[in-house]
Amino acid sequence: MIRNLFNLMAARKTKGQGMVEYALLVALIAIVVIGALVLLGPAIAAKFNDIVTNLQ
C-alpha cells in the first residue's frame, strides 16, 4: 500500500516535470518568434508597402 502511494507520487512528479519542460519549450519558441518579428518586421512591412504601391 505504501509502495503504491510512493509510485503514485513519483508518477505525478514526473508528469509535472514534463509539463514544466513543455512550458519552457513553448516559452523559448515564443521568444524566438517575437525576436524574429522584431528584427524582420520593418523589412516585411516595407515589402508589403511596395506591393500595395505597385497594385495602385
Buried (B, 14 or more C-beta within 10 A) or exposed (E): EEEEEEEEEEEEEEEEEEEEEEEEEEEEEEEEEEEEEEEEEEEEEEEEEEEEEEEE
